[in-house]
Amino acid sequence: MSATQDPPPRTGPIRLGPHARAALRPTADPVVAGGFWARRQEVVAHAGIPQGPLLLESAGNLHDLRLAAGKATGEFRGDYPFMDSDVYKWLEAASWQLARLHPDSPEGRRLADDVERIIGLVADAQQPDGYLNTWFQAGKGRGPFTDLRWGHELYCAGHLIQAAVAHHRATGREQLLTVARRFADHIDATFGPADSGKPIDGIDGHPEVETALVELYRETGERRYLDLAGYFVDSFGRGLLGGETYCQDRVPVRSARHVEGHAVRQLYLLAAVADLATETEDAQLRAAGERLWSEMATTKTYLTGGVGAHHDKEEFGDPYELPTERAYCETCASVASIQFSWRMALLTGSARYSDLIERTLFNGFLSGMSLDGERWLYINPLQVRDGHTDQGGDKSARRTRWFRCACCPPNVMRLAASFEHYISSTDGRGIQLHQYTQGTFRGEVSEVPVVVSVNTDYPWQGRIAFTVDESATDEPWTLSLRIPQWSSGFTVQYPDGALDENTAALDDGWLRLTRSWKPGERAVLELDMEPRFTQADPRVDAVRGCVAIERGPLVYCLEQVDHPGGGLDEIVIDTSRPLTAKHRPDLLGAVTTVLAGGHRRAIPERGWWPYPSSDTAEFVPRENGAAAPIELTAIPYYAWANRRDGSMRVWLPTS
Amino acid sequence: MSATQDPPPRTGPIRLGPHARAALRPTADPVVAGGFWARRQEVVAHAGIPQGPLLLESAGNLHDLRLAAGKATGEFRGDYPFMDSDVYKWLEAASWQLARLHPDSPEGRRLADDVERIIGLVADAQQPDGYLNTWFQAGKGRGPFTDLRWGHELYCAGHLIQAAVAHHRATGREQLLTVARRFADHIDATFGPADSGKPIDGIDGHPEVETALVELYRETGERRYLDLAGYFVDSFGRGLLGGETYCQDRVPVRSARHVEGHAVRQLYLLAAVADLATETEDAQLRAAGERLWSEMATTKTYLTGGVGAHHDKEEFGDPYELPTERAYCETCASVASIQFSWRMALLTGSARYSDLIERTLFNGFLSGMSLDGERWLYINPLQVRDGHTDQGGDKSARRTRWFRCACCPPNVMRLAASFEHYISSTDGRGIQLHQYTQGTFRGEVSEVPVVVSVNTDYPWQGRIAFTVDESATDEPWTLSLRIPQWSSGFTVQYPDGALDENTAALDDGWLRLTRSWKPGERAVLELDMEPRFTQADPRVDAVRGCVAIERGPLVYCLEQVDHPGGGLDEIVIDTSRPLTAKHRPDLLGAVTTVLAGGHRRAIPERGWWPYPSSDTAEFVPRENGAAAPIELTAIPYYAWANRRDGSMRVWLPTS
């Protein structure tokens, strides 16, 4: 590899290897331009990413790199051995952003300078043997690789590798990739099976390096990185970390029956499982990915796509244990879920994975970032109560400028900055559109490129127009449109006629439009955007007797600020009154609200004990409900907590 | 004080000081004999307490004492700086038990020998300056009183003091009290306000020493212990521990509006608040105790009396945030709640405090110990799901022989072994019976003792018979009977006639029977023990659309083992079918079960996404419910998890 003058093709976080076997593969040079997601990307580009260096400076991360390089003195700053990973995730985000900027624009030059400078700090901090972790280099802990359970050294290495791959793909430059390879080579020389002669038969308590090593193999062609990833993945569940569920060490992933333990750890591990299944055709790993994804989606995922029910240990809960008031739903877990799902989408070609991605993107992921891109949520609960006693901090329902444990903000940045790479794919016989956003996306037909541009005001409008921009082939090919899992009705108009939900046969979630597409030809998909009530499986105890409001891919919520005159927890929704959508350009950066009918229930006075029995007058078998109706205004969940502190609810009692 | 040949009067954990101002005071020599609680005490006496020394030996606690005394070598054992407190709580339990045994019985001699031996270890471990904490003496941490937030040294001192007071009250012997006083004197010389000239202006991260110091003042008459307790109590909320909510340091207790932070810490602190209000007539502290108790009882207490909703940090949750599936309800928090409530009961004379004690004793406390007294629950959830993925450990829904963090078992032992001291009190004009259990209890009438014996098969039967055994006064006096908060109907027969819920005027929860009681005269209270359905305040989201089953003071639950043929989470209860009680001498050591009607709901197949919307066929507005009826067998909650592992539910969906 060498630096090149021409801009490289803009590939994203995944570029399949030459021997990969996947149903679909990502294509280069996707463009998101205009519309909902472009605006979110702009916010990240103008707030989060440019502010990163300052925040990393004030939180101590950059100081720690200088300290390791011998270019600063003083104490290590920050409380965690994974401080470096925040830097790497920011570098990854900035790299994806760089790829989008003209290198000679003031903005491009400024960002390139920041990236260059911080890569320099990283390179300087690296030890001659390739090792790099500022916590241990600062003398915290007992030395390199002595605390694999909590040391996070391979975890940080994984983020370094992902940043380096992003930087290389985005700029063609090698400096960070060289650093990453040196560390990867050091790890490869250090870790291996007991009979390999390498010093340590071990794994990191936090999976991450595995998926990164697969990508490093893809980027460099070095097979030993793939093998090392395979060794690591199959070493979880061997008891190397004391069999801890939290660290994914209780059971080998090949035989696991359910997702468990720390949600981000589980999902980064599963991303690597999908990567390895893709690159090595390992059917058992593929089956594990499919099985565990289904178990997660069906029994352990919130309506918002959020995962990880427990605050305690940031873990998955039991099946259907999805409490709203203590939903943890770490923002990072949404990122990890999207990464795992996207790899499964490519591997299998099934649309359901992108269904979950859409839901997570628009709700449990996007809620993690404030509308102005300057404040963050670490957790994404589905309810904040009246009388909430939260006092702030990382695990708070209040948006925060930065966290003591700052894993989430740069994780949001790197996904948002590479968002366009999660939209489209090709199977060599056309193009699949997984997400609907304005922009231009490529596919291939027998190695001939085809290009489709998309015009839409989705998710506010259900109309999505596709125009074939390029199709230098006479071969028939297929424009595959994902019909969202949430959709009950649609129509599609295209040159061969019209279809709707009654006449179209969906193929594993896809609507396939096959013809000899010519440039300029169009298809228009219209999804039914009527707002709707949504229930949960009755086993989700936490929301019994409640409905949620949804519209299109968006989950809605009530916020206290829109409902003065009483608490949210007194509100009952009336499902017999219709829901109506109302676009509000003035509100929360322009959102479509949903208006609903309800009332405030009278809560009987009961003395000091809140549990009346059937032999007392306070026991109310059914609500008598003569209360005066009130109007409810639901806003998209992703936009909550951008105004005043107060209560919030996604699930609303029906009586 | 000196040792005495006569057995001292058997006083309990609280003996008010000479200047105390309380509505009620505890009386000496209560006897629980026969019946429900006597059997529970026997189990503790024959399983838990005698096994304690062996368990403390194998968990390392006794080794650590020897290590501190220089009589053992090797490493400190155990993971916590509060290992000593397990020894002290066991010593307290054993002391209460010793008071009940004849000193010349084989059992009495054996237990006395164990207590003597372990007190010897404690005494040997104490430093010449009075300091005693084996963790720090073993060189763990940076030395005495350098880590007040987590060091638990004053916490351990508190338990040492309570054990010493118990041992002194139970046996008249001074050895342990001397150790405790030496440590207390060392603490008093070390801690004080900034202007006191003492080295440290500080508090322990875990309140406990405060209530213990008040009792040490009561036992020794040394006023400075009371003053030290007052200094500590008022130092929480000053930011000495960084203002941490967890450690009760966010806000001074005098101005606190809600219980918060670590539940046990909050409640031990509040026990001291009640103690100080009692001994110093501090109206502001009394008001804080009343206010915070009400806030806790009304908004943060489970039906079982359990408190502390969050696993994370073992904290109180928000008001009405009472999830069943992740109810933490630490067993120690139930103990602490009872201790706080009992002090408030004595201070105020209001029956509600003993209402909550009864509920907690029979449910959230008793569930912490297995029926055979050999296994324990650290947490006491109200639901274990079908498909539960718990893998055991301290915070498990499986009973465990001992814990890595073994605070709960000896805490249960010390409360159970002193249980008879929570039954009765006197106001100098008669006797108040707070709890109903077979036994003999004293009161006073103008300093003349009166004695009432109680005969009952409570809680299985509602009939409670009271006989005046002693009344050497012609003065009229009052037998006060608590009419339980849960009771909707009762009758009482006594020499002056009969009363029922329509004719009796209750006085702050008390039924007052005033007359010139003569020995041999009786009263019989009959409480309505019909099983009943119980609801929660609608703000308790977690149990919306559910009822619980209760009978008398007992909360009931369903267990999987009694309901083969499907999961518990599919069961719907039919509240239109009557509940019937059935005593089962064969089951779980003899319990009254409650039989109910219900059915298993069919859960629609929905594909991979568990949230159907109103525009899809899977959306079910109301259950159509043509399912075949099934019989449900509810058992007392305290007896759960004594058979096979499996799911469990207290709250049952009604549709």
Interface residues (C-beta under 8 A of the other chain):
Chain A: T245 R250 H258 E260 S294 A297 T298 T299 T301 L303 H310 H311 D312 F316 G317 D318 P319 Y320 E321 P323 T324 E325 R326 R352 D355 Q383 R385 D386 G387 H388 T389 D390 Q391 K395 Q485 W486 S488 G489 D528 E530 R532 F533 T534 Q535 A536 D537 P538 R539 V540 D541 A542 R544 G545 C546 V547 A548 E550 D569 E570 T575 R601 I603 R606 W608 W609 P610 Y611 P612 S613 S614 D615 T616 F619 V620 P621 P653
Chain B: T245 R250 H258 E260 S294 A297 T298 T299 T301 L303 H310 H311 D312 F316 G317 D318 P319 Y320 E321 P323 T324 E325 R326 R352 D355 Q383 R385 D386 G387 H388 T389 D390 Q391 K395 Q485 W486 S488 G489 D528 E530 R532 F533 T534 Q535 A536 D537 P538 R539 V540 D541 A542 R544 G545 C546 V547 A548 E550 D569 E570 T575 R601 I603 R606 W608 W609 P610 Y611 P612 S613 S614 D615 T616 F619 V620 P621 P653
